[in-house]
Amino acid sequence: MGAGQVDPNRALDPGLIYDVTPQDYVDLLCSLNFTQNQILTITRSNSYPCLTSSSDLNYPSFIALYTYGAMGIFVQKFQRTVTNVGDGAATYKAEVTAPKGSVVTVSPDKMVFGKKYEKQSYFLTIHYSADENGTNTFGSIIWVEDNGKHRVRSPIVVSTTIEVWGS
């Protein structure tokens, strides 16, 4: 599952991009409790230490997880930074479709870029109820440029956790 079908012509002019560095991926591995030896095996380099531990990778998708059988209201907050790679100044407004049973807020819900390569950050917060059946629900955020040229879509998923590594 991805953010949709790729249009090769539009992929050459995306409008906004989500930058990520190798160290960002290492920080994600650190948050998943990978050892330095495991990280060395993956990166093949000693230059990526566990300086910080962050599971909030600057990636153009969002997943809010809860434990199967959990009850109550949960809140998950994400921060993302985007870079304007369009032709110059641009204004984008957020259009949100919340996953069923969730409330999604974006702040700011409008980003005004003064020039090409300018970076801006936003927060996306998901308030959701655990589903006793463990149902996955889906939504999206679309950053729409005022002139209609660019539409930058990111999926939002609310899901139960899945045991991957065994007990």
N, CA and C atoms as an extended XYZ file, in Angstrom:
501
Properties=species:S:1:pos:R:3:atomname:S:1:resname:S:1:resid:I:1 pbc="F F F"
N         0.839       -1.167        0.000 N   MET     1
C         0.000        0.000        0.000 CA  MET     1
C         0.886        1.233        0.000 C   MET     1
N         0.578        2.155       -0.828 N   GLY     2
C         1.334        3.396       -0.878 CA  GLY     2
C         0.398        4.575       -0.872 C   GLY     2
N         0.916        5.699       -1.326 N   ALA     3
C         0.122        6.919       -1.333 CA  ALA     3
C        -0.692        7.052       -2.615 C   ALA     3
N        -0.662        6.062       -3.480 N   GLY     4
C        -1.435        6.108       -4.710 CA  GLY     4
C        -0.597        5.743       -5.908 C   GLY     4
N        -1.229        5.739       -7.066 N   GLN     5
C        -0.544        5.408       -8.306 CA  GLN     5
C         0.417        6.532       -8.667 C   GLN     5
N         1.597        6.163       -9.138 N   VAL     6
C         2.613        7.156       -9.486 CA  VAL     6
C         2.370        7.667      -10.901 C   VAL     6
N         2.356        8.982      -11.050 N   ASP     7
C         2.299        9.634      -12.351 CA  ASP     7
C         3.717       10.122      -12.628 C   ASP     7
N         4.454        9.464      -13.557 N   PRO     8
C         5.863        9.807      -13.778 CA  PRO     8
C         6.103       11.282      -14.088 C   PRO     8
N         5.210       11.916      -14.832 N   ASN     9
C         5.398       13.331      -15.158 CA  ASN     9
C         5.273       14.208      -13.915 C   ASN     9
N         4.309       13.908      -13.066 N   ARG    10
C         4.147       14.688      -11.835 CA  ARG    10
C         5.257       14.388      -10.839 C   ARG    10
N         5.809       13.178      -10.889 N   ALA    11
C         6.902       12.816       -9.975 CA  ALA    11
C         8.139       13.673      -10.233 C   ALA    11
N         8.294       14.169      -11.449 N   LEU    12
C         9.429       15.033      -11.779 CA  LEU    12
C         9.258       16.444      -11.216 C   LEU    12
N         8.024       16.800      -10.842 N   ASP    13
C         7.725       18.128      -10.297 CA  ASP    13
C         6.766       17.962       -9.118 C   ASP    13
N         7.277       17.458       -7.957 N   PRO    14
C         6.382       17.094       -6.854 CA  PRO    14
C         5.824       18.255       -6.039 C   PRO    14
N         6.442       19.436       -6.123 N   GLY    15
C         5.983       20.570       -5.318 CA  GLY    15
C         6.622       20.596       -3.943 C   GLY    15
N         6.324       19.592       -3.114 N   LEU    16
C         6.905       19.478       -1.774 CA  LEU    16
C         7.580       18.119       -1.637 C   LEU    16
N         8.693       18.095       -0.891 N   ILE    17
C         9.354       16.821       -0.600 CA  ILE    17
C         9.614       16.707        0.900 C   ILE    17
N         9.725       15.476        1.360 N   TYR    18
C        10.056       15.158        2.751 CA  TYR    18
C        11.495       14.654        2.756 C   TYR    18
N        12.437       15.494        3.209 N   ASP    19
C        13.846       15.098        3.260 CA  ASP    19
C        14.086       14.133        4.415 C   ASP    19
N        14.982       13.179        4.201 N   VAL    20
C        15.391       12.262        5.259 CA  VAL    20
C        16.847       11.886        5.006 C   VAL    20
N        17.616       11.755        6.082 N   THR    21
C        19.043       11.446        5.972 CA  THR    21
C        19.305       10.030        6.480 C   THR    21
N        20.480        9.469        6.157 N   PRO    22
C        20.829        8.156        6.715 CA  PRO    22
C        20.768        8.147        8.245 C   PRO    22
N        21.202        9.240        8.900 N   GLN    23
C        21.162        9.281       10.365 CA  GLN    23
C        19.727        9.205       10.880 C   GLN    23
N        18.773        9.764       10.129 N   ASP    24
C        17.366        9.671       10.528 CA  ASP    24
C        16.916        8.209       10.583 C   ASP    24
N        17.354        7.419        9.591 N   TYR    25
C        17.007        5.999        9.590 CA  TYR    25
C        17.684        5.272       10.752 C   TYR    25
N        18.935        5.642       11.060 N   VAL    26
C        19.635        5.037       12.199 CA  VAL    26
C        18.896        5.372       13.496 C   VAL    26
N        18.433        6.610       13.640 N   ASP    27
C        17.666        6.993       14.831 CA  ASP    27
C        16.408        6.132       14.964 C   ASP    27
N        15.788        5.810       13.829 N   LEU    28
C        14.621        4.931       13.849 CA  LEU    28
C        15.014        3.534       14.328 C   LEU    28
N        16.123        3.008       13.805 N   LEU    29
C        16.600        1.691       14.246 CA  LEU    29
C        16.913        1.698       15.741 C   LEU    29
N        17.493        2.792       16.224 N   CYS    30
C        17.793        2.915       17.661 CA  CYS    30
C        16.508        2.856       18.480 C   CYS    30
N        15.440        3.498       17.994 N   SER    31
C        14.168        3.489       18.723 CA  SER    31
C        13.548        2.096       18.737 C   SER    31
N        13.953        1.258       17.788 N   LEU    32
C        13.462       -0.122       17.727 CA  LEU    32
C        14.391       -1.080       18.469 C   LEU    32
N        15.340       -0.499       19.231 N   ASN    33
C        16.288       -1.257       20.062 CA  ASN    33
C        17.259       -2.132       19.271 C   ASN    33
N        17.615       -1.701       18.063 N   PHE    34
C        18.676       -2.391       17.333 CA  PHE    34
C        19.990       -2.123       18.056 C   PHE    34
N        20.871       -3.108       18.086 N   THR    35
C        22.178       -2.932       18.721 CA  THR    35
C        23.119       -2.224       17.756 C   THR    35
N        24.234       -1.725       18.295 N   GLN    36
C        25.222       -1.061       17.441 CA  GLN    36
C        25.763       -2.042       16.394 C   GLN    36
N        25.927       -3.318       16.759 N   ASN    37
C        26.392       -4.326       15.793 CA  ASN    37
C        25.376       -4.541       14.676 C   ASN    37
N        24.096       -4.566       15.011 N   GLN    38
C        23.061       -4.715       13.986 CA  GLN    38
C        23.039       -3.497       13.063 C   GLN    38
N        23.198       -2.317       13.642 N   ILE    39
C        23.223       -1.095       12.833 CA  ILE    39
C        24.446       -1.095       11.924 C   ILE    39
N        25.585       -1.543       12.434 N   LEU    40
C        26.806       -1.656       11.627 CA  LEU    40
C        26.587       -2.614       10.457 C   LEU    40
N        25.893       -3.719       10.693 N   THR    41
C        25.602       -4.679        9.622 CA  THR    41
C        24.758       -4.031        8.529 C   THR    41
N        23.806       -3.209        8.924 N   ILE    42
C        22.921       -2.560        7.953 CA  ILE    42
C        23.632       -1.428        7.214 C   ILE    42
N        24.336       -0.570        7.953 N   THR    43
C        24.938        0.624        7.345 CA  THR    43
C        26.322        0.375        6.761 C   THR    43
N        26.998       -0.673        7.243 N   ARG    44
C        28.375       -0.984        6.836 CA  ARG    44
C        29.319        0.185        7.132 C   ARG    44
N        28.994        0.902        8.224 N   SER    45
C        29.807        2.052        8.601 CA  SER    45
C        29.705        2.296       10.104 C   SER    45
N        30.831        2.724       10.696 N   ASN    46
C        30.840        3.092       12.114 CA  ASN    46
C        30.427        4.545       12.333 C   ASN    46
N        30.105        5.270       11.248 N   SER    47
C        29.811        6.694       11.382 CA  SER    47
C        28.374        7.011       11.751 C   SER    47
N        27.592        6.014       12.121 N   TYR    48
C        26.188        6.253       12.463 CA  TYR    48
C        25.887        5.742       13.868 C   TYR    48
N        26.249        6.511       14.897 N   PRO    49
C        25.974        6.087       16.273 CA  PRO    49
C        24.520        6.377       16.667 C   PRO    49
N        24.079        5.762       17.740 N   CYS    50
C        22.748        6.034       18.303 CA  CYS    50
C        22.837        7.293       19.156 C   CYS    50
N        22.750        8.451       18.529 N   LEU    51
C        22.801        9.717       19.261 CA  LEU    51
C        21.451       10.041       19.879 C   LEU    51
N        20.406        9.803       19.113 N   THR    52
C        19.046       10.019       19.605 CA  THR    52
C        18.214        8.818       19.183 C   THR    52
N        17.072        8.688       19.792 N   SER    53
C        16.173        7.591       19.459 CA  SER    53
C        14.848        8.203       19.048 C   SER    53
N        14.479        8.049       17.780 N   SER    54
C        13.250        8.669       17.307 CA  SER    54
C        12.508        7.725       16.381 C   SER    54
N        11.269        7.436       16.726 N   SER    55
C        10.442        6.608       15.849 CA  SER    55
C         9.622        7.478       14.900 C   SER    55
N         9.775        8.796       14.990 N   ASP    56
C         9.018        9.722       14.143 CA  ASP    56
C         9.871       10.141       12.953 C   ASP    56
N        10.057        9.219       12.021 N   LEU    57
C        10.839        9.459       10.813 CA  LEU    57
C        10.122       10.491        9.940 C   LEU    57
N        10.863       11.429        9.361 N   ASN    58
C        10.271       12.455        8.493 CA  ASN    58
C         9.880       11.803        7.164 C   ASN    58
N         8.808       11.049        7.204 N   TYR    59
C         8.374       10.215        6.082 CA  TYR    59
C         6.964       10.642        5.693 C   TYR    59
N         6.617       10.598        4.414 N   PRO    60
C         5.305       11.109        3.987 CA  PRO    60
C         4.139       10.147        4.236 C   PRO    60
N         4.084        9.576        5.426 N   SER    61
C         2.934        8.770        5.828 CA  SER    61
C         2.863        8.775        7.351 C   SER    61
N         1.712        8.386        7.878 N   PHE    62
C         1.481        8.418        9.320 CA  PHE    62
C         0.781        7.131        9.728 C   PHE    62
N         1.245        6.505       10.811 N   ILE    63
C         0.556        5.331       11.343 CA  ILE    63
C         0.452        5.458       12.856 C   ILE    63
N        -0.774        5.389       13.339 N   ALA    64
C        -1.046        5.425       14.776 CA  ALA    64
C        -1.371        3.996       15.198 C   ALA    64
N        -0.564        3.452       16.104 N   LEU    65
C        -0.718        2.064       16.530 CA  LEU    65
C        -1.289        1.975       17.938 C   LEU    65
N        -2.067        0.945       18.172 N   TYR    66
C        -2.534        0.646       19.517 CA  TYR    66
C        -2.506       -0.865       19.703 C   TYR    66
N        -2.430       -1.299       20.952 N   THR    67
C        -2.369       -2.721       21.270 CA  THR    67
C        -3.742       -3.352       21.103 C   THR    67
N        -3.770       -4.490       20.420 N   TYR    68
C        -5.028       -5.209       20.221 CA  TYR    68
C        -5.683       -5.465       21.576 C   TYR    68
N        -6.952       -5.152       21.681 N   GLY    69
C        -7.683       -5.353       22.925 CA  GLY    69
C        -7.664       -4.149       23.853 C   GLY    69
N        -6.838       -3.154       23.542 N   ALA    70
C        -6.778       -1.947       24.375 CA  ALA    70
C        -8.079       -1.165       24.229 C   ALA    70
N        -8.466       -0.504       25.283 N   MET    71
C        -9.681        0.303       25.257 CA  MET    71
C        -9.323        1.730       25.646 C   MET    71
N       -10.082        2.682       25.123 N   GLY    72
C        -9.874        4.072       25.499 CA  GLY    72
C        -9.595        4.955       24.304 C   GLY    72
N        -9.306        6.207       24.604 N   ILE    73
C        -8.973        7.203       23.593 CA  ILE    73
C        -7.458        7.379       23.609 C   ILE    73
N        -6.867        7.371       22.439 N   PHE    74
C        -5.425        7.523       22.307 CA  PHE    74
C        -5.121        8.755       21.465 C   PHE    74
N        -3.955        9.337       21.697 N   VAL    75
C        -3.526       10.513       20.939 CA  VAL    75
C        -2.102       10.270       20.474 C   VAL    75
N        -1.859       10.522       19.198 N   GLN    76
C        -0.500       10.431       18.684 CA  GLN    76
C        -0.216       11.690       17.870 C   GLN    76
N         0.960       12.287       18.131 N   LYS    77
C         1.341       13.535       17.469 CA  LYS    77
C         2.594       13.290       16.638 C   LYS    77
N         2.592       13.805       15.420 N   PHE    78
C         3.711       13.669       14.497 CA  PHE    78
C         4.187       15.049       14.068 C   PHE    78
N         5.479       15.175       13.804 N   GLN    79
C         6.015       16.395       13.202 CA  GLN    79
C         6.648       16.011       11.879 C   GLN    79
N         6.385       16.814       10.861 N   ARG    80
C         6.992       16.608        9.555 CA  ARG    80
C         7.540       17.937        9.053 C   ARG    80
N         8.628       17.848        8.286 N   THR    81
C         9.229       19.018        7.655 CA  THR    81
C         9.241       18.779        6.158 C   THR    81
N         8.736       19.749        5.414 N   VAL    82
C         8.701       19.646        3.956 CA  VAL    82
C         9.545       20.759        3.347 C   VAL    82
N        10.039       20.496        2.158 N   THR    83
C        10.821       21.472        1.400 CA  THR    83
C        10.067       21.798        0.124 C   THR    83
N         9.904       23.083       -0.156 N   ASN    84
C         9.261       23.529       -1.385 CA  ASN    84
C        10.259       23.393       -2.534 C   ASN    84
N         9.988       22.498       -3.465 N   VAL    85
C        10.856       22.341       -4.639 CA  VAL    85
C        10.128       22.785       -5.903 C   VAL    85
N         9.056       23.555       -5.707 N   GLY    86
C         8.324       24.117       -6.839 CA  GLY    86
C         9.101       25.274       -7.450 C   GLY    86
N         8.435       26.037       -8.298 N   ASP    87
C         9.104       27.099       -9.058 CA  ASP    87
C         9.494       28.317       -8.234 C   ASP    87
N         8.928       28.498       -7.073 N   GLY    88
C         9.242       29.673       -6.248 CA  GLY    88
C         8.264       29.771       -5.111 C   GLY    88
N         7.763       30.985       -4.884 N   ALA    89
C         6.795       31.202       -3.808 CA  ALA    89
C         5.550       30.347       -4.045 C   ALA    89
N         4.999       29.807       -2.958 N   ALA    90
C         3.814       28.951       -3.083 CA  ALA    90
C         3.073       28.908       -1.750 C   ALA    90
N         1.760       28.704       -1.846 N   THR    91
C         0.926       28.544       -0.660 CA  THR    91
C         0.190       27.219       -0.766 C   THR    91
N         0.229       26.446        0.320 N   TYR    92
C        -0.434       25.145        0.378 CA  TYR    92
C        -1.416       25.129        1.536 C   TYR    92
N        -2.577       24.509        1.306 N   LYS    93
C        -3.573       24.321        2.365 CA  LYS    93
C        -3.802       22.828        2.548 C   LYS    93
N        -4.015       22.431        3.797 N   ALA    94
C        -4.221       21.016        4.116 CA  ALA    94
C        -5.685       20.625        3.939 C   ALA    94
N        -5.898       19.489        3.262 N   GLU    95
C        -7.210       18.847        3.186 CA  GLU    95
C        -7.057       17.509        3.892 C   GLU    95
N        -7.838       17.278        4.928 N   VAL    96
C        -7.698       16.062        5.729 CA  VAL    96
C        -8.941       15.193        5.606 C   VAL    96
N        -8.723       13.910        5.364 N   THR    97
C        -9.760       12.896        5.467 CA  THR    97
C        -9.337       11.992        6.613 C   THR    97
N       -10.045       12.074        7.730 N   ALA    98
C        -9.657       11.320        8.928 CA  ALA    98
C       -10.068        9.857        8.798 C   ALA    98
N        -9.238        8.940        9.305 N   PRO    99
C        -9.655        7.537        9.371 CA  PRO    99
C       -10.932        7.422       10.210 C   PRO    99
N       -11.781        6.462        9.886 N   LYS   100
C       -13.041        6.266       10.605 CA  LYS   100
C       -12.775        6.136       12.106 C   LYS   100
N       -13.553        6.875       12.898 N   GLY   101
C       -13.416        6.825       14.348 CA  GLY   101
C       -12.304        7.704       14.891 C   GLY   101
N       -11.704        8.522       14.036 N   SER   102
C       -10.582        9.373       14.446 CA  SER   102
C       -10.885       10.837       14.185 C   SER   102
N       -10.176       11.684       14.899 N   VAL   103
C       -10.182       13.119       14.632 CA  VAL   103
C        -8.737       13.496       14.353 C   VAL   103
N        -8.505       14.137       13.214 N   VAL   104
C        -7.148       14.520       12.809 CA  VAL   104
C        -7.082       16.036       12.710 C   VAL   104
N        -6.064       16.621       13.349 N   THR   105
C        -5.839       18.059       13.239 CA  THR   105
C        -4.444       18.301       12.686 C   THR   105
N        -4.308       19.387       11.941 N   VAL   106
C        -3.031       19.774       11.343 CA  VAL   106
C        -2.752       21.211       11.745 C   VAL   106
N        -1.520       21.460       12.190 N   SER   107
C        -1.137       22.811       12.592 CA  SER   107
C         0.287       23.111       12.125 C   SER   107
N         0.480       24.151       11.346 N   PRO   108
C        -0.567       24.981       10.759 CA  PRO   108
C        -1.270       24.225        9.637 C   PRO   108
N        -2.468       24.647        9.285 N   ASP   109
C        -3.174       23.996        8.185 CA  ASP   109
C        -2.956       24.736        6.865 C   ASP   109
N        -2.090       25.747        6.915 N   LYS   110
C        -1.715       26.498        5.713 CA  LYS   110
C        -0.228       26.819        5.818 C   LYS   110
N         0.508       26.577        4.743 N   MET   111
C         1.939       26.903        4.713 CA  MET   111
C         2.199       27.843        3.542 C   MET   111
N         2.872       28.954        3.838 N   VAL   112
C         3.218       29.941        2.816 CA  VAL   112
C         4.733       29.928        2.658 C   VAL   112
N         5.182       29.550        1.474 N   PHE   113
C         6.609       29.505        1.160 CA  PHE   113
C         6.972       30.741        0.348 C   PHE   113
N         8.028       31.436        0.748 N   GLY   114
C         8.450       32.640        0.051 CA  GLY   114
C         9.367       32.371       -1.130 C   GLY   114
N         9.995       31.178       -1.140 N   LYS   115
C        10.951       30.886       -2.215 CA  LYS   115
C        11.158       29.381       -2.343 C   LYS   115
N        11.804       29.012       -3.429 N   LYS   116
C        12.167       27.619       -3.680 CA  LYS   116
C        13.190       27.175       -2.634 C   LYS   116
N        13.105       25.921       -2.219 N   TYR   117
C        13.982       25.251       -1.238 CA  TYR   117
C        13.745       25.705        0.201 C   TYR   117
N        12.737       26.518        0.432 N   GLU   118
C        12.396       26.885        1.807 CA  GLU   118
C        11.773       25.673        2.504 C   GLU   118
N        12.098       25.508        3.778 N   LYS   119
C        11.567       24.403        4.583 CA  LYS   119
C        10.556       24.936        5.595 C   LYS   119
N         9.513       24.137        5.838 N   GLN   120
C         8.543       24.450        6.887 CA  GLN   120
C         8.096       23.152        7.540 C   GLN   120
N         7.732       23.261        8.806 N   SER   121
C         7.277       22.092        9.555 CA  SER   121
C         5.804       22.228        9.912 C   SER   121
N         5.174       21.073       10.095 N   TYR   122
C         3.797       21.051       10.568 CA  TYR   122
C         3.621       19.867       11.521 C   TYR   122
N         2.575       19.945       12.330 N   PHE   123
C         2.226       18.873       13.257 CA  PHE   123
C         0.896       18.274       12.830 C   PHE   123
N         0.811       16.960       12.885 N   LEU   124
C        -0.429       16.247       12.620 CA  LEU   124
C        -0.742       15.446       13.885 C   LEU   124
N        -1.937       15.644       14.432 N   THR   125
C        -2.336       14.957       15.658 CA  THR   125
C        -3.555       14.097       15.364 C   THR   125
N        -3.478       12.838       15.802 N   ILE   126
C        -4.578       11.892       15.612 CA  ILE   126
C        -5.142       11.529       16.986 C   ILE   126
N        -6.435       11.780       17.180 N   HIS   127
C        -7.172       11.328       18.369 CA  HIS   127
C        -8.009       10.145       17.886 C   HIS   127
N        -7.825        8.978       18.494 N   TYR   128
C        -8.532        7.804       18.003 CA  TYR   128
C        -8.930        6.884       19.150 C   TYR   128
N        -9.966        6.103       18.891 N   SER   129
C       -10.426        5.102       19.852 CA  SER   129
C        -9.935        3.747       19.383 C   SER   129
N        -9.498        2.927       20.324 N   ALA   130
C        -9.103        1.568       19.977 CA  ALA   130
C       -10.347        0.819       19.515 C   ALA   130
N       -10.212        0.050       18.463 N   ASP   131
C       -11.308       -0.750       17.927 CA  ASP   131
C       -11.189       -2.150       18.514 C   ASP   131
N       -12.221       -2.591       19.220 N   GLU   132
C       -12.133       -3.903       19.878 CA  GLU   132
C       -11.956       -5.047       18.888 C   GLU   132
N       -12.286       -4.822       17.613 N   ASN   133
C       -12.109       -5.857       16.595 CA  ASN   133
C       -10.746       -5.774       15.917 C   ASN   133
N        -9.954       -4.769       16.261 N   GLY   134
C        -8.635       -4.632       15.651 CA  GLY   134
C        -8.681       -4.176       14.203 C   GLY   134
N        -9.731       -3.453       13.835 N   THR   135
C        -9.897       -2.995       12.458 CA  THR   135
C        -8.884       -1.913       12.108 C   THR   135
N        -8.340       -1.982       10.905 N   ASN   136
C        -7.469       -0.928       10.387 CA  ASN   136
C        -8.345        0.098        9.687 C   ASN   136
N        -8.062        1.379        9.918 N   THR   137
C        -8.805        2.436        9.239 CA  THR   137
C        -7.820        3.368        8.543 C   THR   137
N        -8.289        3.997        7.472 N   PHE   138
C        -7.399        4.754        6.603 CA  PHE   138
C        -7.950        6.143        6.311 C   PHE   138
N        -7.044        7.081        6.125 N   GLY   139
C        -7.385        8.439        5.740 CA  GLY   139
C        -6.205        9.047        5.016 C   GLY   139
N        -6.202       10.370        4.903 N   SER   140
C        -5.073       11.024        4.231 CA  SER   140
C        -5.049       12.510        4.548 C   SER   140
N        -3.883       13.084        4.315 N   ILE   141
C        -3.729       14.534        4.296 CA  ILE   141
C        -3.217       14.871        2.906 C   ILE   141
N        -3.809       15.886        2.302 N   ILE   142
C        -3.355       16.350        0.989 CA  ILE   142
C        -3.025       17.827        1.116 C   ILE   142
N        -1.780       18.182        0.812 N   TRP   143
C        -1.377       19.586        0.760 CA  TRP   143
C        -1.655       20.065       -0.660 C   TRP   143
N        -2.596       21.006       -0.798 N   VAL   144
C        -3.040       21.487       -2.107 CA  VAL   144
C        -2.506       22.893       -2.331 C   VAL   144
N        -1.764       23.066       -3.417 N   GLU   145
C        -1.236       24.390       -3.761 CA  GLU   145
C        -2.388       25.279       -4.223 C   GLU   145
N        -2.350       26.555       -3.837 N   ASP   146
C        -3.431       27.490       -4.171 CA  ASP   146
C        -3.757       27.528       -5.658 C   ASP   146
N        -2.739       27.438       -6.505 N   ASN   147
C        -2.992       27.502       -7.948 CA  ASN   147
C        -3.412       26.150       -8.523 C   ASN   147
N        -3.483       25.115       -7.684 N   GLY   148
C        -3.939       23.799       -8.129 CA  GLY   148
C        -2.889       22.949       -8.815 C   GLY   148
N        -1.680       23.474       -8.982 N   LYS   149
C        -0.650       22.738       -9.724 CA  LYS   149
C        -0.190       21.484       -8.983 C   LYS   149
N         0.001       21.586       -7.674 N   HIS   150
C         0.523       20.457       -6.904 CA  HIS   150
C        -0.473       19.997       -5.845 C   HIS   150
N        -0.576       18.671       -5.694 N   ARG   151
C        -1.362       18.018       -4.642 CA  ARG   151
C        -0.462       16.947       -4.043 C   ARG   151
N        -0.040       17.155       -2.800 N   VAL   152
C         0.921       16.265       -2.154 CA  VAL   152
C         0.172       15.442       -1.105 C   VAL   152
N        -0.047       14.156       -1.408 N   ARG   153
C        -0.883       13.291       -0.564 CA  ARG   153
C        -0.032       12.369        0.296 C   ARG   153
N        -0.440       12.233        1.560 N   SER   154
C         0.195       11.299        2.492 CA  SER   154
C        -0.889       10.483        3.179 C   SER   154
N        -0.742        9.153        3.209 N   PRO   155
C        -1.743        8.319        3.866 CA  PRO   155
C        -1.651        8.389        5.388 C   PRO   155
N        -2.787        8.185        6.038 N   ILE   156
C        -2.885        8.098        7.497 CA  ILE   156
C        -3.538        6.752        7.812 C   ILE   156
N        -2.915        5.978        8.704 N   VAL   157
C        -3.433        4.661        9.071 CA  VAL   157
C        -3.557        4.581       10.592 C   VAL   157
N        -4.672        4.044       11.062 N   VAL   158
C        -4.834        3.696       12.473 CA  VAL   158
C        -4.959        2.178       12.509 C   VAL   158
N        -4.077        1.523       13.281 N   SER   159
C        -3.995        0.064       13.238 CA  SER   159
C        -3.579       -0.513       14.587 C   SER   159
N        -3.901       -1.780       14.799 N   THR   160
C        -3.397       -2.478       15.978 CA  THR   160
C        -1.950       -2.878       15.731 C   THR   160
N        -1.201       -3.038       16.817 N   THR   161
C         0.182       -3.500       16.689 CA  THR   161
C         0.181       -4.981       16.347 C   THR   161
N         1.207       -5.379       15.633 N   ILE   162
C         1.368       -6.770       15.232 CA  ILE   162
C         2.687       -7.259       15.800 C   ILE   162
N         2.675       -8.398       16.448 N   GLU   163
C         3.910       -8.942       16.995 CA  GLU   163
C         4.756       -9.475       15.844 C   GLU   163
N         5.941       -8.876       15.675 N   VAL   164
C         6.808       -9.236       14.558 CA  VAL   164
C         7.944      -10.138       14.997 C   VAL   164
N         8.559       -9.828       16.118 N   TRP   165
C         9.789      -10.511       16.524 CA  TRP   165
C         9.542      -11.739       17.383 C   TRP   165
N         8.316      -12.010       17.758 N   GLY   166
C         8.043      -13.151       18.633 CA  GLY   166
C         8.130      -12.738       20.089 C   GLY   166
N         7.700      -13.636       20.976 N   SER   167
C         7.713      -13.238       22.383 CA  SER   167
C         8.966      -13.641       23.097 C   SER   167
